[in-house]
């Protein structure tokens, strides 16, 4: 492919200024908001309540390991215009994409169920449990589905998700840190003392057995794995993230559709990526890559700085009172974060904020999951190269609703579902995807455009941790007594 000709059609990247900082944020904000809702309000607080400050290092490294893997995907798509799914199908084989797609499709309805249930649970508890949870869940599902359809019909689905995500993200960031500073006196020594140095996972304290039986039924390794898996999202979010970058049109992203057609003109393999390496070309391309890098960095930075106040509030407020999100109180005990110090009136802010956090995540996954399947189908099957997003929505959304509803109506345990989903797509499959991304970046990009050695080392470390960890947790979901 004639990258030199394409490069001539790309304008110079905009100058760095305040306006640039605001406009550059896009898909990263969506992913941050999508993962922050349940990760920070439910699954991370469960682990924080059980372990205390001892495991905050795991939350730090867990978030940034995923950020590095996502960065490899974003930089590949930006610098080549070739979606990662097409690259992996051509380099490794279509079987690889099919395996990932099956795994992702199996897990998507689980997260759909988890997030729709949590959204309805907030309203149900706030209203005083006047009726079965089902009566609150049905209106949430119907209203959200209609809103998604309306936005898609207007052609504003991506823009709507982007704006809602930004609003939810900043509201949660400001609200969480305000709660920390106003309602607690954190033990900063314990926090920073455990933030950087890895420590072993401690056993549960005795109070967990009576206060949170569903936590007690999980191994400490599985509980931590669920928290790490939910933090920052999983492969079902990340494939969609790099696909959504196409909407931004940075560097060769604006030619992404054309690049797909060019690659499919070849009988097999990837074309030689002959990106111009002169100083002028490098300056232009690396300038545009800065956009993708900033968007990715901002996304995972926001996940981390919104996770930490949730962890601190849990340890300082809930843990001393032997409280933990558990059973049908997954979104209830956290109200103590505000009411214990600020008074009952703060509970109103909590319930409003938690509903929009869960619901914003639930709403956003419809669009992000569409982009994931859209990218994987176009990258795997030549006859689907001209597939449209609306075609994917037509089949994917009913699938999510039907299968997700089955999970809800049959009463599957949300913690067990989250444990399995986290292990499958947030740890194990993500590590496999990371291996493929590392290989394509190092094997096919010209030397001057390859990722820095530090990025490579961090990616290898993350893969070596998440691959066996995810596999072990998958086994423990079915065989709780399994140990290593």
C-alpha positions in Angstrom: 0.0 0.0 0.0 1.2 3.4 -0.9 1.5 5.0 2.5 3.4 7.9 1.1 0.4 8.9 -1.0 -1.9 8.6 1.9 0.4 10.6 4.1 0.3 13.5 1.7 -3.5 13.7 2.2 -3.2 13.9 6.0 -3.1 17.4 7.5 -0.7 18.5 10.1 -1.7 17.7 13.7 -3.2 20.6 15.7 -1.0 22.5 18.2 -1.0 21.5 21.8 -3.3 23.9 23.8 -6.3 23.8 26.2 -8.8 23.3 23.3 -6.7 20.3 22.1 -6.9 18.7 25.6 -10.7 18.9 25.5 -11.4 17.8 22.0 -8.8 14.9 21.9 -10.6 12.9 24.6 -13.1 10.6 23.0 -13.1 6.8 22.9 -10.9 6.7 25.9 -13.5 8.6 28.0 -16.1 6.1 26.9 -14.1 3.1 27.9 -13.1 4.8 31.3 -16.8 5.5 32.0 -17.9 2.1 30.8 -15.5 0.3 33.2 -15.6 2.7 36.2 -19.3 2.2 37.0 -19.3 -1.4 38.3 -15.6 -1.8 38.8 -15.2 1.1 41.3 -18.6 1.0 43.0 -18.9 -2.7 43.5 -16.1 -5.1 42.6 -13.1 -3.2 43.8 -14.8 -2.2 47.1 -15.5 -5.9 47.7 -11.8 -6.6 47.5 -10.8 -3.5 49.4 -13.2 -4.3 52.2 -11.8 -7.9 52.5 -8.1 -7.1 52.2 -7.6 -3.4 53.3 -4.6 -1.4 52.2 -2.4 -4.5 51.7 -3.6 -5.0 48.1 -3.7 -1.5 46.7 -0.6 -2.2 44.7 -2.6 -4.8 42.7 -5.1 -2.1 41.7 -2.3 0.2 40.5 -0.5 -2.4 38.4 -3.7 -4.0 37.2 -4.9 -0.8 35.7 -1.7 0.2 33.9 -1.0 -3.3 32.6 -4.2 -3.1 30.7 -3.4 0.4 29.6 -0.2 -0.8 28.0 -2.0 -3.5 26.1 -4.6 -1.1 24.9 -1.9 1.4 23.8 -0.4 -1.3 21.5 -3.8 -1.7 19.8 -4.3 2.0 19.4 -0.9 2.8 18.1 -1.1 0.0 15.5 -4.5 1.1 14.2 -3.4 4.8 14.1 0.0 4.2 12.4 -1.3 1.7 9.8 -5.0 2.3 9.4 -5.5 -1.5 9.6 -7.8 -2.6 12.4 -6.2 -5.0 14.9 -8.8 -7.7 14.1 -7.8 -7.8 10.4 -4.1 -7.8 11.4 -4.5 -10.8 13.8 -6.6 -12.7 11.3 -4.0 -12.3 8.6 -0.9 -12.9 10.8 -2.2 -15.6 13.2 -5.2 -16.9 11.4 -9.0 -16.5 11.4 -9.3 -19.2 14.0 -7.7 -16.8 16.5 -10.4 -14.1 15.9 -13.2 -16.7 16.0 -11.9 -18.0 19.3 -11.8 -14.5 20.8 -15.2 -13.7 19.3 -16.9 -16.8 20.8 -15.3 -15.9 24.2 -16.5 -12.3 23.9 -20.0 -13.1 22.8 -20.4 -15.7 25.6 -19.4 -13.0 28.2 -21.2 -9.9 26.8 -24.7 -10.9 28.0 -23.3 -11.6 31.5 -22.0 -8.0 31.8 -25.3 -6.8 30.2 -27.2 -8.6 33.0 -24.8 -7.5 35.8 -25.1 -3.8 34.8 -28.8 -3.7 34.1 -29.4 -5.5 37.4 -27.2 -3.0 39.3 -28.9 -0.1 37.7 -32.3 -1.4 38.7 -31.0 -2.4 42.2 -30.1 1.2 43.0 -33.7 2.4 42.2 -35.2 -0.6 44.0 -33.2 -0.1 47.2 -33.7 3.7 47.1 -37.5 3.2 46.8 -37.5 0.9 49.9 -38.0 -2.4 48.1 -41.7 -1.9 47.6 -42.0 -4.6 45.0 -39.9 -7.4 43.4 -36.7 -6.2 41.7 -38.1 -7.4 38.4 -40.6 -4.5 38.4 -37.7 -2.0 38.4 -35.5 -4.0 36.1 -38.0 -4.1 33.2 -38.5 -0.3 32.9 -34.7 0.2 33.0 -34.1 -2.3 30.2 -37.0 -0.9 28.1 -36.1 2.8 28.5 -32.3 2.1 27.8 -33.1 0.0 24.7 -35.4 2.7 23.3 -32.8 5.4 24.0 -30.1 3.4 22.2 -32.3 2.8 19.2 -33.3 6.5 19.1 -29.7 7.6 19.1 -28.7 5.1 16.5 -31.6 6.1 14.2 -30.4 9.7 14.4 -26.9 8.7 13.6 -25.7 10.2 16.9 -25.0 7.0 18.8 -21.3 7.5 19.1 -21.5 11.2 19.9 -24.3 10.6 22.5 -22.2 7.9 24.3 -19.1 10.1 24.2 -20.9 13.1 25.9 -22.7 11.0 28.4 -19.4 9.2 29.3 -17.5 12.4 29.8 -20.2 13.8 32.1 -20.4 10.6 34.2 -16.6 10.3 34.3 -16.0 13.8 35.6 -18.9 13.7 38.0 -17.6 10.5 39.6 -14.1 11.8 39.8 -15.1 15.0 41.6 -17.7 13.3 43.8 -15.4 10.5 45.0 -12.5 12.7 45.9 -14.8 15.2 47.6 -16.2 12.4 49.7 -12.7 11.3 50.7 -11.6 14.7 51.7 -14.8 15.6 53.5 -15.8 12.3 55.1 -12.5 10.6 56.1 -9.1 11.0 57.4 -7.2 8.5 55.3 -4.2 6.6 56.6 -1.9 7.9 53.8 1.1 6.1 55.3 -0.6 2.7 54.8 -1.9 3.8 51.4 1.4 4.9 49.9 3.3 2.2 51.8 1.4 -0.5 50.0 0.9 1.2 46.6 4.1 0.3 44.9 5.5 -2.9 46.6 3.7 -6.1 45.7 2.6 -8.2 48.7 1.0 -11.6 49.1 -2.8 -11.9 49.2 -3.9 -12.2 52.8 -6.5 -14.6 54.1 -10.0 -13.4 54.9 -10.7 -12.1 58.4 -13.4 -14.0 60.3 -16.1 -11.2 60.0 -16.3 -11.8 56.3 -18.0 -15.1 56.8 -21.1 -13.6 58.4 -21.0 -10.1 56.8 -20.4 -11.3 53.2 -21.0 -15.0 52.7 -20.7 -14.7 48.9 -17.2 -13.3 49.4 -16.3 -16.0 51.8 -17.4 -18.6 49.2 -14.7 -17.3 46.8 -11.0 -17.9 47.2 -9.0 -14.8 47.9 -7.3 -15.2 44.5 -10.7 -15.3 42.8 -12.0 -12.2 44.7 -8.9 -10.2 43.7 -9.1 -11.5 40.2 -12.7 -10.3 39.9 -11.7 -6.8 41.1 -8.7 -6.7 38.8 -10.7 -8.0 35.9 -13.5 -5.4 36.3 -11.0 -2.5 36.7 -10.3 -0.9 33.3 -12.5 -3.4 31.4 -11.6 -6.3 29.2 -11.0 -7.4 25.6 -14.7 -6.9 24.7 -14.2 -3.2 25.5 -10.7 -2.8 24.1 -11.3 -4.2 20.6 -14.3 -1.8 20.4 -12.1 1.1 21.7 -9.5 0.8 19.0 -12.3 0.4 16.4 -14.0 3.6 17.6 -10.8 5.5 17.0 -11.8 5.4 13.3 -14.4 8.1 14.2 -11.6 10.4 15.2 -9.7 10.1 11.9 -6.2 10.6 13.3 -3.3 9.9 11.0 -4.1 6.8 8.8 -7.3 6.1 10.8 -9.2 8.3 8.2 -8.4 5.7 5.6 -9.3 2.7 7.7 -12.2 1.5 5.5 -10.0 1.8 2.4 -7.1 -0.1 4.1 -9.4 -3.0 4.8 -10.3 -3.3 1.2 -6.6 -3.1 0.2 -5.6 -5.9 2.6 -8.4 -8.1 1.3 -7.1 -7.7 -2.2 -4.1 -9.7 -1.1 -4.5 -13.5 -1.1 -2.9 -13.9 2.3 -0.8 -12.2 4.9 -0.3 -8.5 5.6 1.2 -6.0 3.2 4.6 -4.6 4.0 4.1 -1.6 6.2 6.3 0.9 4.3 5.5 4.1 6.3 7.8 7.0 5.2 10.7 7.4 7.7 12.0 10.9 6.9 11.9 13.5 9.6 8.9 15.4 8.2 6.8 12.3 8.0 7.9 11.1 11.4 7.0 14.4 12.9 3.5 14.4 11.4 2.7 10.8 12.2 4.1 10.8 15.7 2.2 14.1 16.3 -1.0 12.3 15.4 0.0 9.3 17.5 0.2 11.6 20.4 -3.6 12.1 20.1 -4.1 8.3 20.4 -1.6 8.0 23.2 -3.1 10.9 25.2 -6.6 9.5 24.8 -5.4 6.1 26.0 -3.4 7.5 28.9 -6.2 9.8 30.0 -8.6 6.8 30.0 -6.6 4.6 32.3 -5.4 7.5 34.4 -9.1 8.4 35.1 -9.8 4.8 35.9 -7.0 4.7 38.4 -7.7 8.1 40.1 -11.4 7.2 40.4 -10.6 3.8 41.7 -8.4 5.0 44.5 -10.9 7.2 46.4 -13.4 4.3 46.2 -10.8 2.0 47.7 -10.0 4.6 50.4 -13.6 5.2 51.3 -14.3 1.4 51.5 -11.3 0.8 53.8 -11.9 3.9 56.0 -15.7 3.7 56.3 -17.0 0.2 55.5 -14.2 -2.1 56.7 -14.1 -0.8 60.3 -17.9 -1.4 60.5 -17.5 -4.9 59.0 -19.5 -4.0 55.9 -18.9 -5.1 52.3 -20.9 -5.1 49.1 -22.6 -8.5 49.1 -25.6 -10.4 47.9 -28.4 -8.0 47.1 -26.5 -5.2 48.8 -24.0 -4.8 46.1 -24.8 -1.1 45.8 -26.3 -0.4 49.2 -23.6 -0.3 51.9 -21.5 2.2 50.0 -24.0 5.0 50.9 -22.1 5.0 54.2 -19.2 6.7 52.4 -21.2 9.9 52.6 -23.9 9.6 55.2 -21.6 8.6 58.1 -20.0 12.0 58.2 -22.0 14.4 56.0 -25.5 13.3 57.2 -28.5 11.6 55.7 -29.0 14.3 53.1 -25.8 13.1 51.4 -27.5 9.8 50.7 -29.6 11.4 48.0 -26.5 12.4 46.2 -25.1 8.9 46.5 -28.2 7.2 45.1 -28.4 9.6 42.2 -24.7 9.4 41.5 -24.5 5.6 41.7 -27.6 5.1 39.5 -26.1 7.3 36.7 -22.7 5.6 37.1 -24.2 2.1 36.7 -26.7 3.2 34.1 -24.2 5.2 32.1 -22.0 2.1 32.0 -25.0 -0.1 31.0 -26.1 2.4 28.3 -22.5 2.7 26.9 -21.9 -1.0 26.6 -24.5 -1.3 23.8 -22.5 1.0 21.5 -19.0 -0.2 22.6 -19.9 -3.9 22.2 -21.3 -3.1 18.7 -18.0 -1.7 17.7 -16.2 -4.8 19.0 -18.3 -7.2 17.0 -18.3 -4.9 14.0 -14.5 -4.8 14.0 -14.1 -8.5 14.5 -16.5 -9.5 11.8 -15.0 -7.1 9.2 -11.5 -8.2 10.1 -12.3 -11.9 10.0 -14.5 -12.4 7.0 -13.9 -10.8 3.6 -17.6 -10.9 2.6 -18.4 -8.8 5.7 -15.8 -6.1 4.9 -18.6 -3.7 4.0 -20.7 -4.5 7.0 -22.5 -1.5 8.6 -22.8 -0.7 12.3 -26.6 -0.7 12.1 -26.5 -4.2 10.7 -24.5 -5.3 13.8 -26.9 -3.5 16.1 -29.8 -5.3 14.5 -28.5 -8.7 15.6 -26.3 -8.0 18.6 -28.7 -5.9 20.7 -31.5 -8.5 20.6 -28.9 -11.2 21.5 -27.8 -9.2 24.5 -31.4 -8.6 25.6 -32.6 -12.2 25.2 -29.6 -14.0 26.7 -29.0 -11.3 29.4 -32.6 -11.5 30.4 -32.3 -15.3 30.8 -29.4 -14.8 33.2 -31.5 -12.3 35.2 -34.7 -14.4 35.3 -32.9 -17.6 36.2 -31.3 -15.9 39.2 -27.6 -16.4 38.4 -25.3 -15.1 41.2 -23.9 -11.7 40.0 -20.6 -12.3 41.9 -20.1 -15.7 40.3 -21.0 -14.3 36.8 -18.6 -11.4 37.4 -15.8 -13.8 38.5 -16.2 -16.0 35.3 -16.6 -13.0 33.0 -13.5 -11.2 34.5 -11.4 -14.3 34.2 -12.5 -15.1 30.6 -12.2 -11.7 28.9 -10.5 -9.4 31.3 -7.6 -11.6 32.1 -7.1 -14.7 30.0 -8.3 -13.5 26.5 -6.8 -10.1 27.1 -3.4 -11.6 27.7 -3.7 -13.6 24.5 -4.7 -10.5 22.6 -1.8 -8.7 24.1 0.6 -11.4 22.7 -0.8 -10.9 19.2 -0.6 -7.1 19.4 3.0 -7.2 20.7 4.0 -9.5 17.8 2.3 -7.3 15.1 3.8 -4.1 16.4 7.3 -5.5 16.5 7.2 -7.7 13.4 5.5 -5.5 10.9 6.2 -1.8 11.8 9.3 -0.1 10.6 11.9 0.1 13.4 11.4 3.9 14.0 7.7 3.4 14.6 7.9 0.4 16.9 6.9 0.7 20.6 9.5 1.8 23.1 11.4 -1.0 24.9 9.8 0.0 28.2 6.3 -0.5 26.7 7.5 -3.9 25.4 8.8 -5.0 28.8 5.6 -3.8 30.6 3.5 -5.7 28.1 5.4 -8.9 28.5 5.2 -8.6 32.3 1.4 -8.1 32.1 0.9 -11.0 29.7 3.0 -13.3 31.9 0.8 -12.4 34.9 -2.7 -12.2 33.3 -2.5 -15.3 31.2 -1.9 -17.9 34.0 -4.0 -15.8 36.5 -7.0 -15.8 34.2 -6.6 -19.5 33.5 -6.4 -20.4 37.2 -9.4 -18.2 38.0 -11.4 -19.9 35.2 -10.7 -23.2 36.8 -11.6 -22.0 40.2 -15.0 -20.8 39.0 -15.9 -24.5 38.4 -13.6 -26.1 40.9 -13.4 -23.7 44.0 -11.0 -26.0 45.8 -8.4 -25.9 43.0 -5.1 -24.4 44.2 -1.6 -24.0 42.9 
